[in-house]
Amino acid sequence: SALVASSDGGLHLAFVAQDSAGQSHVVYVRWVPARLGRVGRWRAAAWHPREEPGYVDVAAGAHRAVALVFTAAPVQEGEEHQSSVFLRRSSDGGGTWG
């Protein structure tokens, strides 16, 4: 898992989790700090890659930019396989992803 703070006081957390059906998901959670009379709040997003997710990392940059990178590989026993690398980007502090 990865946890970073952004310059606006937000916290960004990314990790891999399994649901009750045993499916693995890449999960992103962010803390949006209180400002201008609004209370702080948590927001979340999740992706379910077709392949088994592994390593995950998150980075927060200038102007509310957030990047999430993770690897995923097919589940195959006893065979060599290669992982794919995925990048998700947000330009609004993690509210929407492209």
N, C-alpha and C positions, 0 to 999 in steps of 0.2 A: 504494500500500500504506500501511498505518498500523500503528504500533507504540506501545503505551502500557504503562506500569507501573501495577500496582494497589497499594494500601496494604499488602497482605499479602506483597509481594515478588514477585508473579507478573508475567510478561510476556505480553502479548496482541498477536498479530500477525494482520492480515487483508490479503488480497491476491487478485487474480484470476490464475488460472493455466489453461493449456491442457493437456489430456491428450494421449496419443499419437494419438487419433482426431480431434484438432482441436476437441474440445468444451471450452468455457470453464466454469470452476467458480469460485465464491467459496469461498476457503479460509480457515479460522480455525485458528490454532495458538496454544497457550498453554504457558508454562513454569510448572509447579507447583513451588515451592521446597521444599527438604528441610525437614522438621520432625518432631519427636518420634520420632527414630530411623528415619524413612522417607527414602529417597533422593529427590532431585528427579527430575522426569520431564516429558516432553513429551506433550501430548494434542492431538488435532486433530479437526476436523469440516469437512465440505464440503457445499455446496449447488449444484445445477445448475439455475438458473432456465431456464424455457422460452425466454426472450429472452436476448440477448447482454449479460452483465454489464459494467459500466463502472466508475464511481467506487465506492470502498469505504472505509469508515471504521469505527473501533472505539473505544469508550469504556468505561472501567472505573470503577465508582463504589463507594460505601459498601456494606457488608454483602454483598460478593462479587457485586454486580450488574455485568453486562456487557451492552453493547448493540452490535449490529453493524448498520450501515445500508449499503445498496448500491443502485445504480441498474441498470436493465436496459432495453434497448430492442430492438425487432425489428430484424433485419438486413435493410435494404432499401436498395438502391442508387438514387440519384437522386431519392428521394422524401423529403419532410419527415416526420418521425416524432417522437413524444413518448416520453420515458423514464418508466418506473414507478419508484417508490421503495419499497424493501422494508426492513422492520425485523425483526430477530431479537433476542430478549431471553433472557438467562439469569439466574437468581437464585442459582446455585450456583457462580459463578466460571468459567462456560463448560463445565461438565460436561454439562448438558442444555440444550436450547433450546426455546422456545415461540414 
